[in-house]
Amino acid sequence: MRAIMLPASWRACAWIVLLAGATLASAPLAAPSASVFLEDLTSPELAQRIAGGATTILVPIGGTEQNGAHMTLGKHNVRARRLAERIARELGNALVAPVIAYVPEGALTPPTGHMRHPGTITVPADAYRKVLESAARSFKLAGFRDIVFLGDHGDYQRDDQAVAAALDREWAASPVRVHALGAYYRGASTAFAESLRKQGYALHEIGTHAGLADTSLMLAVDPSQVRTERLHDKPAPGVTGDPARASAALGQAAVDAIVAQSAAAIRAATVR
């Protein structure tokens, strides 16, 4: 059988292809993602991170609700995710779960609370508790030891506490614990409001929903969620407070305090 001789240039190309293939085959696997978000990891990467000591999972809980004419419906979801990321990086041994965006927001028939305004989404309290419980059981199965609920909204704080308490009773013989972190919510609400009051701002201006405090926090976390050209409008129905003098500078001080206080509370709660 007659041998077929390839041109020298073809033989050179073949060697290059073979060498490239050998190099790729022997190259080490890519390092796991540096992201702290569970959603950004593959399943083996997550297992590796947990085995390496990342045994705390932060569960940011938001809500989809009206925030007047100047702030988006997803305020709580954006804020909870961004703050959870900062807290996780501050802790160094924590990851962040997907945001829970469907929460109790009031009745449907007749509509109450925020449900009187377009865009708000509500679920029954028992359904919400089941979601939290199932998520926590999933995290336990994955190998996490501390499951931390970071509730960015006031209406479901008792639900968070009830689910955490029930699971802790059930899992008393195991090393896994569930924490409804009150320090996180207090930092974003009462503590921030008190700080603003001491700076000379009036309570009717600070408000409790989409007012000075709430809007300043959002400007610090993600200004794209605020329609700054509407800040000086007459507060829309559903807004409690006056956002006219809101600023990222006011909000940033609160962000830093929330992160520091939440991280400290988690460290204290997770000491074995």
N, C-alpha and C positions, 0 to 999 in steps of 0.2 A: 504494500500500500504506500502510495507516494505521500510523503510528509508535506504539509502546507506551511510555508514560511511566511510569517506576517512581516510587513515592513517594519523597519527599526522604530519609526515614530509610533506605530501602533503598539509594539512591544513595550515601549516606555510608558505609554498611557496605561496599559494593563497593569504594570508594576505599581504605578501610582494609585490605581484603584484598589489593588490588593493591600498595599501598605496603609491606605486610609481606612480600609475595613478593619485591619488588624488593630490600628490605633483606637478606633471607636469601640471595638470589642473589649479592649483592655482598659479603657478609661473608667475611672471610678464613677459611681452613680452620683447624680446631682444632689447637692445638699438639700435637706428639707427646707421648705419655705420659711422665711424669717417672720412671716405674718403671725399675728396672735389670733387671727380669726379662724375658727374651726372650719368654716366653709372653704377657706383657701388651701386646706391641706388635703392630701390623699389619705386613705385609710391607714396604710403602713406608716406614713409620716406622722399621723396622729398617735399611733401606737408608740412610735419612737419617742415622741415628745413626752407622752405620759410616763414611759419607762425612764426617761431622763429627769423626771421630777416635776413636770407641769401637771400637777394633780388637782389644780383648782380650776373650775369652769365658772365663768361669770355669765349670767343669763340676763341680758338687757331686755327690759320690758317697757314698751312704749305705749302706743295707743294712737288711733287715727281719729282726730277730732278738730272741730272748728277752732280757729284762733284769731277771729276777727278778720278784718280786711288787710291786715299788714303782715300776717305770718301764716306759713303753710300748714296744711292739715297734718303733715308728717313730722311736725316739730318734735314730739316726744320720741319718735323712732330714730330720727337723726341724732338727737342729743344723747339718747341712751347708748347708741352704738359708739359714738365718738368718745364719750366719757368712759365707757367700759374699756375701750382700747387703751386710753391713757392709764387707767387703773391697772390693767393687766401688765402694761410695760413697767409701771412703777413697782408692782409686786415681783415681776421677774419669773414667776412660776405658774402663771395663769394663762388661760386661753378664753376666747370670747365666743359664746354660742350665737346662733342667728337671733335677731331681734324678734320678740313676740309682739306683733302689731295689732292683734285682734283681742280686745279686752272689754270688760264691762264699761259701758259709757252711758247707761240709762235705759229707760223703757222705750219700746217701739210704739205701743198702742195704749194710750195716747203717748206721743213722744215727750220725753222729759229730759231735762238737763241739756247737754250738748246735742242730743238727738233732734232738737228743734231746729238745727242748722244743717244745711246741705254738706255732705261729705263725711260726716261723723259715722263711724261704724261701731256697732255694739255686739256683744255676745252675752249669753246668760252667764251668771257667776259660776254655776256648777260646771258648765262647759269649759270655762276659763281655768277652773281649778283642775279639771281633768287634763288639760293641756300641760299645765305646770307639772303635775304628778307624773305623767307619761314621759315628759322630757327628762325629769330628774331620774326616773328609773333607767332611761336610756343612757344617761351620763354615768350612772353607777355601773351599769353593765360594761361600759367602755373602759372603766378603770379609774375614773375620777374619785377623789376622796372628799372634796369639798365643793358643794354646789351652791352658788351664791346668786340669789335673786336680787337684781338691781331694778327696782320699780321706780320709774320716772314720773308716775302719776299718783295722785292721792287716793283715787276712788277704790283701788284694789289692794291697798296695803294690808288690810285685814285678811284678804284671801291669800296673799303671799305668806303671811305669818301662819295661817291655819294649815296650809299645805306643808310648810317646812316643819311645823310641830308634829303633824301626823306622821310624816315620813321618819322623823328622828325617833319617834316612839317605836315605829315598826323596825327600824334599823339599829336599835340601841345596842345590839350585840355585835354590830359590824363597825369598822372604822370610818364609815361614810357618814357625813353630816350635811344637812341642808340649812342654809342661812338666809333669812329674809332681812336684808341689810337696811335697817332703819336709818343708819347714819348717812347713807347715800341720799335718801329722800329728804331728810331734815336739812342736809347741807344745801340742797337746791331750793328749798322752800323757806322754812322758818328761820334758819340760820342766816340765809342771804337777806331775807327781808329785814331782820334785826340789824344786820350790818348796814344796810342802806338807811334805815331809820336813824342810826347813830351818826350817819354822814349828813343828816339834815333833810332827807327826803320824807315827804308825808306818806302816811299809810294809804291814803286814797290814791296816791300816785303809784306807789310800789305795787299795790294790787295783789291778787292771788291767781289771776289767769290772763295771760297775754298783756299784762301791764308792764311797768318799768322793769321789774325784776326778771320776769319771764323773757321779755324781749331782749334785755341786755345779755342774758345767758345765751340766747340763740345767736346774737350778733358775734359773740366770742367764739362759739362752737362752729357755726356755719352761716355767715352773713347772707349767703344766697337764698336762705329760707325766709328772709325778711324783706318786705317791700318798703324800703326806707322812705320812698316818696309818699307813703301813706301814714307815716308815724305821727304827723301833726293833724291828721283828720280827727274829727270828733270820734271818740271810741265807739266802735260798732257794737250792736247787741251781742251779748255773750262775752264781752271783754270786761274784766274786773281790774281796774287800774288805768293808768294813763302812760302809754309808751313813748310820749313825745321826747323825753330827755334820755331815752335808752341809749347806751353806748357799749361798744365792745370792751372798752377799758373797765367799765363797771363789771361787766360780765366775766372778764378774764380773771379778776381777783376771786370771784366766786368759783370759777372752774378749778383754779389751783387749789382752793380750800376743799372743794368736794373731792377731788382726786386724793389729796393728802389724807383727809379724814377717813375716806372710804378704805383706802389701802391700810391705814393704821387699824381700823376696826376689823378688817378681814384678817390681818396678821394676828390680832388678839384672839379672834374667834377660832382660828385654825391651829392654835398651839395645842399639841397633844401631850 
